[in-house]
Amino acid sequence: MREWQSLAHVKWECKYHVVIVPKYRKKVLYGRLRGEVGKIIRQLCRQKEVELIEGHAMPDHIHLVL
């Protein structure tokens, strides 16, 4: 669902690409922790009323499109 914002001569759709990286890019975000991080991020998005469009967990970072 697209929710375009508009003014007199402009239309836009605002999305944010967020990358979460642990210190020194240690490969700690996989396995059991990967599922827990996903639950926490979904819960935070619900609390802040932010739509999580896409998310990917890599071994050393997490990509989110909000």
N, C-alpha and C positions, 0 to 999 in steps of 0.2 A: 504494500500500500504506500503510495507516494503522497506525501503531504508537502506540497510546494508552498513556500512562503512567497509573498509578492508585495511589491510597492507599485507606484505608478508605471515605471518603465522597466522593472527588474523582476525576475522570478529566480528563486534559488531553492536548493535542497541541501540542508546542512548535515554533514556526516563527519565523524571524528575517527581517525585511525590511531589507536593507542597501542603502544608496544611496551610490555612490562618485562624488564630484564633484571635478573638477580645480579648481585655484586660479582664481578669477575666472570660473568656468564657461566657460572657453574651449572652443570647439567643435573639440576635437582628437581625439575618440574615434570617428572614423568613417573609412571607407575601409579602407586596408590595416591600420591600427592596430587597427581593430575586431576583425578576425579573430585577430590576435595576442593581444589582451586576453582574448578568449574562451578561447583555448587555455591561457593562463596561469591564468585563474580555475578552469577545469576541473581542471588539474593540482594547484593548491593544495587544491581540495576533496577530491581523491583522497588527497593526502598527509595531510590532517587528518581523513579519514574522515567528511566532511560531505556530506550529500545535497543537491545543487543541484536544487531543485524547478523553479525558473523563473528566467530571466534575460533582460533586455532591454537592448540597448545603444542609447542615444540619442546625438545629436551632442555633447551637453555633460554627460552623466551616464550611470551604469549602475545598473539596478535588479536586485537579486538576492533571491530567496526561498530561504532555507536551512533 
